[in-house]
Amino acid sequence: METRERMLGYIEAYFRERGYSPSLREIGDACEIGPISVVDYHVKRLIADGRITQAPLIARSIRVVATADVA
């Protein structure tokens, strides 16, 4: 599975279980990504692709954007 897809799945599951988003470190650990800068890069790409949102300067504010199922 692609790194960003794994990240999306983890973020969504984490939020469902706890009611708040995982930290970048937690995302990196769960997806086996070492440097936080790499996690941050992928998070920024997911934001640019419209797959997630993140409030600036607010910790644990990552949210997966809901998408309509396309048949």
KOLPASE-863834 format. One record per residue (C-alpha): residue number from 1; residue in one letter; x, y, z. Coordinates in steps of 0.5 Angstrom, whole numbers, plus 500, padded with zeros to 3 digits. Layout:
BEGIN
- seq,type,X,Y,Z
- NUM,A,X,Y,Z
...
//
This chain:
BEGIN
- seq,type,X,Y,Z
- 1,M,500,500,500
- 2,E,503,507,498
- 3,T,505,511,504
- 4,R,500,517,504
- 5,E,494,511,503
- 6,R,497,508,510
- 7,M,497,515,513
- 8,L,490,517,511
- 9,G,488,510,514
- 10,Y,492,511,520
- 11,I,489,518,521
- 12,E,482,516,520
- 13,A,482,510,525
- 14,Y,486,514,530
- 15,F,481,520,530
- 16,R,475,515,530
- 17,E,478,511,536
- 18,R,480,517,540
- 19,G,476,524,538
- 20,Y,483,527,536
- 21,S,488,527,531
- 22,P,495,523,532
- 23,S,501,527,532
- 24,L,506,527,527
- 25,R,511,523,531
- 26,E,505,518,532
- 27,I,504,518,524
- 28,G,511,517,523
- 29,D,512,511,528
- 30,A,505,507,525
- 31,C,507,508,518
- 32,E,514,506,519
- 33,I,517,513,517
- 34,G,523,515,521
- 35,P,524,523,520
- 36,I,519,528,522
- 37,S,521,532,516
- 38,V,518,526,511
- 39,V,512,525,515
- 40,D,511,533,514
- 41,Y,512,533,507
- 42,H,507,527,506
- 43,V,502,531,510
- 44,K,503,537,506
- 45,R,502,533,500
- 46,L,496,530,502
- 47,I,493,537,504
- 48,A,495,540,497
- 49,D,491,534,494
- 50,G,485,536,498
- 51,R,485,529,502
- 52,I,486,532,509
- 53,T,486,539,512
- 54,Q,490,542,518
- 55,A,489,548,522
- 56,P,495,552,522
- 57,L,499,553,528
- 58,I,494,548,532
- 59,A,497,541,534
- 60,R,493,535,533
- 61,S,488,538,528
- 62,I,489,534,522
- 63,R,482,531,519
- 64,V,481,527,513
- 65,V,476,530,508
- 66,A,470,526,507
- 67,T,469,524,500
- 68,A,463,521,496
- 69,D,463,514,494
- 70,V,464,514,486
- 71,A,461,508,483
//
